[in-house]
Amino acid sequence: MNKIFYSVLIFFLFLTNLTMSGENIMILKLKDGDVKIELFEDVAPNHVKRIKELANSGKYDNVVFHRVIDGFMAQTGDVKFGNSGSADFDLKRAGMGGSDLPDLQQEFNSLPHDRGTLSMARSSDPNSANSQFFICFKPAPFLDRQYTVFGKVIEGMENVDKIKRGDEKNNGAVSDPDKIISFKSL
């Protein structure tokens, strides 16, 4: 009996590991190297679905980090105005757009905004997240349960730390910003 139990347990752990190893792992390629990200589908299923959809269709490729505040976060994801390879690219408007998809309903959860956390950017409307997201450089507990946490950097945070910072006097706006080279599922 114990042999069967352990065999079933090992098989279950194997299947769980297979799911973890690819389905909810993304690679964000930056100028200084790769960043491995785990997505939290269990607490933010619609946000994870959106991120995967946009990333795997190449919408985030060449999108700039338009707002980067030292000691806080790096924001990107404006696929309309922030894609440096697009005819619609407008650095002055980067951060004002989203995707052609409808806005998402909030999925606030109990996960903290720790170093390496990925969370969706939005306007003052809690149900206005669309494509923009940010990566926290340091813990930001004042954002907890007010923004949807959907993932976390599990490798390569040192590459996020090298993203060019913005002008503190201009809310972190970045001139000649770094960009996402590519963002895809593992």
N, C-alpha and C positions, 0 to 999 in steps of 0.2 A: 504494500500500500504506500509506504513512504517513498519507494522508488518511483511510482506513478506520480505521486504528488510533486516530487522534485523535478521530474521530467516535464510535467505540465508547467510548473513554475519557471523553469529555464526557458521553455518555449515561449511563454508569455513575455518574459523579460527580453527575449530575442526579438519578438514582434514589436514590443514597445520601443526598443532601441532602433529598429529599422525605421519606425515612424519618426522618431526624434532626429535620426541622422540626416534626413533630407527634406521631409515634407514641411517642416517649420523652421528650417535653417536657411538663411539668406547670406549672400556674400556681397558686400558693398565695396567696390573697388575705388580707392582714392589715389591721389598722386603719390602718396607716401607708402601705400601698401593696402592689403586687404583687411576688411573688418568682417568678422563672422558674427551674425546676429541670430538670436533665437527669438521666434515670434510666439506670442502667448495666445493661441487660438482659443483656449479654454475660457479666458476672461474677456476677450475682445474679438469675437469671431468675425464680425462684419468689418472691423478695421483691418484685421489680418487679411481677410479676403480681398479687400480693396488694395492694400499694399502689394500683395502678390500679383493681382491682376495688372496693376500699373507697372510694377517692376518687370514682370516676365514678358510684358509686351514692349519693353524698351522705353517706356515713357519717362523714366527717371534718368536715363543715360544723358549726360551733358547738362544736367540741371545744376545750377549754381547754389552754393551756400550763401544766400543773400543777406542773412542776419546772423552774426556770430558775436556773442557777448562773452568776453573773457570771464572765467569763473562761474559761468551760468550754462550756456548752451549754444549749439550750432543748429540753425534752422535752414531747411531746404524743402524741396518737393513741389515748388510752383511749376507744374508741367506746362502751363500756358505761357507765362511771360519769363520764366526763369530758365528755359532750355536754351543754352548758348548755341546750339546747333539748329535752332528753329528760326523761321522767318518772323515769328511773333516775339522773338527775344527782345526784351526791353529792361535793362538793368534797373532803371528808375522805377519801373512798375513791378519788378520781381518781388514776390511776396503778396501781391494783390490778386493773384489768380489761383486757379485750381485745375481740375480736369473737367472734361465734358460730362462726367458722371454726376448723379445727384449727391448732395451733401449727406453725411451719415448722422444717424441718431447717436447720441453719446452712449458710451459703454464704460462709464466711470467705474473703477474697481479699487480694490484695497492695496494694489501694488504701489510701493513708494517710488517717487521720482529720485532714484539714487544715481550715482555716477554710472554712465553707460546706458541709462534708461532711454528707450525710444517712446515718444508720446506724440499724439496728433496735435498740430496747431489748429487754432480755430479763432473766430471772431468772438465778440461778447455773447453771441448766441451759442449755448452749449451743444446745439445740434447742427453746427456749421462746419465741422471737419470735413475735408474733402481729399486732398492729396498731400498737403504740406505736413511735415513732421519735424521734430527736433530731437537732438541727442544731448543729454545732460552731461556737462563736464564735472559737476559736483552735485551732491544731494540738493534738491529743491523741494522741501516738504510743503511749502506754501502752495504748490501745484497739486498736491495729492487730492484725489477724489474730485478734481475740477477739470482735469484733462485726461484723456483716455491713454493709459499706458498700454502699449501693444507689443513691446519687445525689449530686448536688452543685448548689449554688446557682450559676447562671451570670449572673443579673441580680437586683438588688434586695436584696443582702445588707444594705444600710443599713436596710432595713425590718425584717429579722430582728434587727439590733442594737438596735432600739427596743422589742422585746418586754419587758414588765415583768419585772423580776428578782424572785427569791424570797428568802426568809429564809435567810441563810447558816447560821444556828444550827439551822435545821430542814431541812437537806439540800436547800435550794432550793425548798421548798414555797411556793407563791404564793397570797396572799390577794387576792381580786378579780382573778383572772388575765385576761390577754389570751386571745383565742380565734382559731381559724381561721374566717374568714368563709366561704371556700369553697376547695376543692382539686379541680382538674379537669385532664384532659388538654387540651392546647392545641387 
